[in-house]
Amino acid sequence: MISEKLKSGTRHLHDLTEEKFNSAKIFEGTFDLNDYRKLLFYNYEMLNSFENEVFNFIPAKAADFLNLESRRKLKLAETDMMELGVPLPPERNLASVKNLAEAFGIFYVMEGSTLGGNMIAKQLSKSGEFADAPFHYFRCYGSHTGSYWKTFKEVLDREIKLEYEDACLRGAEKAYGFLLNLPD
């Protein structure tokens, strides 16, 4: 299954990304609002660069099954950033997506960040510093986060045939590489 191949094949990139984002500080209780602003900015940049391109590749039947339009998160990240006083960079398309397999690989990283974001919001909301922090982006699926992830993996495993798995993996690597190459 491609979902398992993506998980194991990008584990090292996932770990490097968490390190760049200071994720350990979240669970140590030392993650502050400036760290959160930076984390939102990084996620915004990924969505700003990839969301439209990726979504344009998803076939209609898969899009319906995924309820694709409900998975758009760019505007939610923008809202959170504006509420926290983070200036929005100019809208731009920094990346291109070559094909459906690559799109699904990038989508895997985008959806994975939502899964992790739910845990981030839960942990940060325990701190008084985050009492008024918006979590529109990180709580975008609410109680449906688990079921949305499961549905995504089902569609991913169904849509990506064996001969396209390497291209899908390259898409996930592209998304992680994009995040890792953003300036600190």
SERO-4910 file (N, C-alpha, C, O; in steps of 0.05 Angstrom, whole numbers):
BEGIN
 pado doro    nc1    nc2    nc3   cac1   cac2   cac3    cc1    cc2    cc3    oc1    oc2    oc3
  Met    A     17    -24      0      0      0      0     18     25      0     37     27     15
  Ile    A     11     44    -17     27     68    -20     27     84      6     47     97     12
  Ser    A      5     84     21      5    100     45     26     91     65     39    107     78
  Glu    A     31     65     66     52     54     84     79     60     73     98     66     88
  Lys    A     82     59     46    108     65     34    115     94     38    138    101     43
  Leu    A     95    112     37    100    140     42    108    145     71    127    160     76
  Lys    A     95    132     89    101    135    117    130    127    123    145    142    136
  Ser    A    137    103    114    164     93    120    186    108    103    208    113    113
  Gly    A    179    114     78    198    127     60    204    156     66    224    167     57
  Thr    A    187    169     81    191    197     87    195    202    117    195    225    126
  Arg    A    197    181    133    200    184    162    223    203    169    219    221    186
  His    A    246    200    156    269    217    162    263    247    155    271    265    170
  Leu    A    248    251    134    241    279    126    221    290    146    222    314    153
  His    A    202    274    154    182    282    174    197    290    200    191    311    211
  Asp    A    216    274    209    231    280    233    247    306    230    248    322    249
  Leu    A    260    310    207    275    335    203    256    359    203    263    381    213
  Thr    A    232    356    192    213    378    191    203    384    219    201    408    227
  Glu    A    198    364    235    190    369    263    212    383    278    207    401    295
  Glu    A    237    376    273    260    389    286    261    418    278    265    436    294
  Lys    A    257    424    252    258    452    242    235    468    255    239    492    261
  Phe    A    212    456    259    189    470    270    189    471    300    170    481    312
  Asn    A    210    460    313    212    460    342    190    445    355    180    453    377
  Ser    A    181    423    343    158    408    353    162    398    381    142    396    396
  Ala    A    186    390    388    191    380    415    183    400    436    173    393    458
  Lys    A    186    426    430    179    447    449    149    447    456    141    456    477
  Ile    A    133    437    437    104    437    441     98    419    465     82    427    482
  Phe    A    110    396    467    104    377    488    121    382    513    115    371    534
  Glu    A    142    399    511    157    407    534    145    431    548    153    438    570
  Gly    A    125    444    535    112    467    546    128    493    542    122    513    556
  Thr    A    147    493    524    163    517    519    158    530    492    171    550    485
  Phe    A    139    520    477    131    531    451    116    556    457     96    556    472
  Asp    A    124    578    445    110    604    450     96    614    426     96    602    404
  Leu    A     83    637    429     68    649    407     85    655    382     76    652    359
  Asn    A    110    663    386    127    668    363    133    642    349    134    642    324
  Asp    A    137    620    363    141    594    350    116    586    335    118    576    313
  Tyr    A     93    592    346     67    585    333     64    602    308     55    591    287
  Arg    A     70    627    309     68    644    285     86    633    263     78    633    240
  Lys    A    110    625    270    128    614    250    117    588    238    118    583    214
  Leu    A    106    571    255     94    546    246     71    551    227     69    538    207
  Leu    A     54    570    234     32    577    216     42    588    190     32    581    168
  Phe    A     63    604    191     74    615    167     85    593    148     79    593    124
  Tyr    A     99    574    159    110    552    144     87    536    130     88    529    107
  Asn    A     66    530    146     44    515    135     29    531    114     20    521     93
  Tyr    A     26    557    119     14    575     99     29    574     73     18    572     51
  Glu    A     56    576     74     72    576     50     69    550     35     68    551     10
  Met    A     67    528     48     63    502     35     36    502     20     34    495     -3
  Leu    A     15    510     35    -11    511     23    -13    531      0    -25    525    -21
  Asn    A     -1    554      4     -1    575    -17     12    565    -42      4    572    -64
  Ser    A     33    548    -39     48    539    -61     36    514    -75     39    511    -99
  Phe    A     22    498    -60     13    472    -71    -17    466    -72    -26    451    -89
  Glu    A    -32    478    -54    -60    470    -51    -75    470    -78    -87    450    -86
  Asn    A    -76    492    -92    -91    493   -117    -81    474   -138    -96    460   -151
  Glu    A    -54    473   -141    -42    455   -160    -50    426   -155    -58    411   -172
  Val    A    -47    418   -129    -53    390   -121    -82    384   -126    -89    364   -138
  Phe    A   -100    402   -117   -128    397   -119   -137    395   -148   -157    381   -155
  Asn    A   -124    409   -166   -131    408   -195   -126    381   -207   -138    374   -227
  Phe    A   -108    365   -195   -102    339   -206   -120    317   -196   -122    295   -208
  Ile    A   -135    322   -175   -151    300   -163   -176    295   -181   -191    313   -186
  Pro    A   -179    270   -190   -202    263   -207   -228    268   -193   -230    266   -168
  Ala    A   -249    274   -209   -275    281   -198   -286    261   -179   -296    268   -157
  Lys    A   -284    235   -186   -295    215   -168   -281    214   -141   -294    212   -120
  Ala    A   -255    216   -142   -239    216   -117   -245    242   -102   -247    241    -77
  Ala    A   -248    264   -116   -254    290   -103   -280    288    -88   -283    298    -65
  Asp    A   -300    276   -100   -326    273    -87   -324    255    -62   -335    262    -41
  Phe    A   -310    233    -65   -307    215    -42   -292    228    -19   -298    224      4
  Leu    A   -272    245    -26   -256    259     -6   -270    283      6   -262    294     26
  Asn    A   -292    292     -8   -305    317     -1   -282    339     -2   -278    354     17
  Leu    A   -270    340    -25   -245    355    -29   -247    384    -21   -229    395     -9
  Glu    A   -269    397    -29   -271    426    -23   -270    431      7   -261    453     15
  Ser    A   -279    412     23   -278    417     52   -250    413     63   -245    418     87
  Arg    A   -231    405     46   -204    401     55   -186    425     47   -161    424     51
  Arg    A   -197    445     36   -181    469     30   -175    483     57   -193    488     73
  Lys    A   -149    490     60   -141    501     86   -126    528     84   -121    540    105
  Leu    A   -120    536     60   -105    561     57   -119    585     71   -106    600     86
  Lys    A   -144    588     67   -159    611     79   -159    609    109   -159    629    123
  Leu    A   -160    584    120   -159    581    149   -132    589    161   -131    602    182
  Ala    A   -111    582    147    -84    590    156    -82    620    154    -70    633    172
  Glu    A    -93    632    133    -92    661    130   -107    675    153    -97    694    165
  Thr    A   -130    664    160   -146    675    182   -130    675    208   -129    695    223
  Asp    A   -118    652    214   -102    650    238    -79    669    238    -74    682    259
  Met    A    -65    672    216    -43    690    214    -52    719    218    -38    734    233
  Met    A    -73    727    206    -83    754    209    -91    760    238    -85    781    248
  Glu    A   -104    740    251   -112    744    279    -88    746    297    -89    759    319
  Leu    A    -65    735    289    -41    736    306    -22    758    296      0    761    307
  Gly    A    -30    774    277    -14    796    267     10    787    250     30    802    249
  Val    A      8    764    238     30    755    220     24    765    192      3    759    181
  Pro    A     42    781    181     37    791    154     37    769    133     53    750    134
  Leu    A     18    771    115     16    751     94     35    758     71     36    781     62
  Pro    A     50    738     62     68    744     39     50    747     14     27    739     15
  Pro    A     61    757     -7     45    759    -32     37    731    -41     52    712    -39
  Glu    A     14    730    -53      5    704    -63     22    697    -87     27    713   -105
  Arg    A     31    672    -87     48    663   -109     46    633   -112     37    619    -93
  Asn    A     54    624   -134     55    595   -139     84    588   -143     95    592   -164
  Leu    A     96    578   -122    125    572   -122    132    545   -133    155    539   -139
  Ala    A    112    528   -135    118    500   -142    100    491   -164     78    502   -169
  Ser    A    109    471   -178     92    459   -199     88    430   -192    106    417   -180
  Val    A     66    419   -200     60    391   -195     59    378   -223     45    387   -241
  Lys    A     74    356   -226     77    344   -252     55    325   -260     47    323   -283
  Asn    A     43    311   -240     23    290   -247      7    282   -223     12    292   -201
  Leu    A    -12    265   -227    -30    256   -206    -15    243   -183    -21    248   -160
  Ala    A      4    226   -189     19    211   -168     34    231   -151     34    229   -126
  Glu    A     48    250   -163     62    270   -148     43    287   -131     48    293   -108
  Ala    A     20    294   -143      0    309   -128     -9    294   -103    -12    306    -82
  Phe    A    -14    269   -105    -22    253    -82      0    251    -61     -6    251    -37
  Gly    A     25    251    -70     47    251    -51     48    277    -35     52    277    -11
  Ile    A     45    299    -49     44    325    -36     19    327    -17     21    337      5
  Phe    A     -3    317    -27    -28    317    -12    -25    301     14    -35    309     35
  Tyr    A     -9    279     13     -4    263     36      9    280     58      2    278     81
  Val    A     28    297     51     42    314     70     23    335     80     22    341    104
  Met    A      6    347     63    -13    367     71    -33    355     91    -39    368    111
  Glu    A    -44    332     85    -63    319    103    -50    310    129    -62    311    150
  Gly    A    -25    301    127    -11    293    151     -6    316    170     -7    312    194
  Ser    A     -2    339    159      2    363    176    -24    370    190    -24    380    212
  Thr    A    -47    364    178    -72    368    191    -76    348    214    -86    356    235
  Leu    A    -69    324    209    -71    303    230    -54    311    254    -63    311    277
  Gly    A    -29    319    249    -11    328    270    -20    355    282    -17    359    306
  Gly    A    -32    372    266    -41    398    275    -63    395    296    -64    412    315
  Asn    A    -79    376    294   -100    371    314    -87    366    341    -97    376    362
  Met    A    -66    350    342    -52    344    367    -38    369    377    -37    374    401
  Ile    A    -27    385    359    -13    409    366    -33    428    380    -27    439    401
  Ala    A    -56    433    367    -76    451    379    -85    441    406    -87    457    425
  Lys    A    -89    416    409    -97    404    435    -76    410    457    -83    418    479
  Gln    A    -51    405    450    -29    409    469    -26    438    476    -23    446    499
  Leu    A    -25    456    456    -20    484    460    -43    497    475    -39    515    491
  Ser    A    -68    488    471    -91    501    484    -90    496    514   -106    509    529
  Lys    A    -73    479    524    -70    474    553    -54    497    566    -55    501    591
  Ser    A    -40    512    550    -23    534    560    -38    560    560    -52    566    541
  Gly    A    -36    576    581    -49    601    583    -41    621    561    -57    637    553
  Glu    A    -17    618    552     -7    636    530    -24    632    505    -25    650    488
  Phe    A    -36    609    502    -51    603    478    -81    604    482    -97    594    466
  Ala    A    -90    615    505   -118    616    512   -135    629    490   -157    620    484
  Asp    A   -124    650    478   -139    665    457   -128    659    429   -137    673    410
  Ala    A   -110    640    427    -99    635    400   -119    621    382   -134    603    391
  Pro    A   -120    630    358   -138    617    339   -126    591    329   -102    589    325
  Phe    A   -142    572    326   -134    546    316   -152    537    293   -158    514    290
  His    A   -160    557    276   -177    550    254   -164    530    235   -177    510    227
  Tyr    A   -138    534    230   -124    516    212   -119    489    225   -125    468    214
  Phe    A   -108    489    249   -100    464    262   -124    447    272   -121    424    278
  Arg    A   -147    460    275   -171    445    283   -191    443    260   -215    441    266
  Cys    A   -182    446    236   -201    449    213   -220    426    210   -243    430    201
  Tyr    A   -213    402    217   -231    379    214   -245    372    239   -263    355    239
  Gly    A   -238    385    261   -251    380    287   -252    350    294   -231    336    292
  Ser    A   -275    341    302   -277    313    310   -276    293    287   -275    269    291
  His    A   -275    303    262   -273    286    238   -245    281    229   -240    268    209
  Thr    A   -225    291    244   -197    289    235   -189    260    229   -178    254    208
  Gly    A   -195    242    248   -188    214    244   -202    201    220   -189    187    205
  Ser    A   -227    207    217   -242    195    194   -233    207    168   -232    193    147
  Tyr    A   -227    233    168   -216    245    143   -190    233    135   -185    229    112
  Trp    A   -172    228    155   -146    216    149   -150    188    138   -138    180    118
  Lys    A   -168    173    150   -173    145    141   -184    145    113   -175    129     96
  Thr    A   -203    163    107   -214    165     80   -193    173     60   -191    162     38
  Phe    A   -175    192     68   -154    200     50   -136    177     43   -130    172     20
  Lys    A   -128    161     63   -110    139     58   -124    118     40   -111    105     23
  Glu    A   -150    114     44   -164     95     27   -163    103     -3   -158     87    -20
  Val    A   -168    129     -7   -168    140    -35   -140    139    -46   -136    131    -69
  Leu    A   -121    147    -30    -93    146    -39    -85    118    -47    -73    114    -69
  Asp    A    -91     98    -31    -83     70    -37    -98     60    -61    -88     42    -75
  Arg    A   -122     69    -66   -138     60    -89   -128     74   -115   -127     61   -136
  Glu    A   -122     99   -113   -115    115   -137    -87    111   -147    -82    111   -171
  Ile    A    -68    106   -129    -40    103   -137    -33     74   -142    -30     59   -123
  Lys    A    -30     67   -167    -23     40   -174      7     36   -171     22     55   -169
  Leu    A     15     11   -169     43      3   -163     63     18   -181     84     27   -171
  Glu    A     57     21   -207     76     33   -225     80     63   -220     98     75   -231
  Tyr    A     62     75   -204     64    104   -198     73    110   -170     74    133   -162
  Glu    A     79     89   -155     87     94   -127    112    110   -124    113    127   -106
  Asp    A    132    106   -141    156    122   -138    151    152   -143    163    169   -130
  Ala    A    134    158   -163    127    186   -168    112    198   -144    116    221   -138
  Cys    A     96    182   -132     81    191   -108    100    197    -86     97    217    -72
  Leu    A    119    179    -81    139    184    -61    155    209    -66    162    224    -48
  Arg    A    162    213    -92    177    238    -99    160    263    -93    171    284    -85
  Gly    A    134    261    -96    116    283    -89    117    290    -60    119    313    -52
  Ala    A    116    269    -43    118    274    -14    146    285     -7    148    304     10
  Glu    A    167    275    -19    193    285    -15    195    315    -24    209    331    -11
  Lys    A    182    321    -45    182    349    -55    169    367    -35    179    389    -30
  Ala    A    146    359    -23    133    375     -3    150    379     22    153    401     32
  Tyr    A    162    357     31    179    360     55    204    377     48    212    394     64
  Gly    A    215    373     24    238    389     16    231    419     15    247    436     23
  Phe    A    207    425      6    198    452      5    198    464     33    208    486     38
  Leu    A    186    449     52    184    459     80    212    462     92    217    482    106
  Leu    A    229    443     87    256    444     99    273    466     87    292    476    100
  Asn    A    267    475     63    282    496     50    271    524     55    283    544     45
  Leu    A    249    527     70    239    553     77    259    567     96    271    553    113
  Pro    A    262    592     94    282    606    112    272    605    141    248    605    147
  Asp    A    292    603    159    285    602    188    277    629    198    271    632    222
***
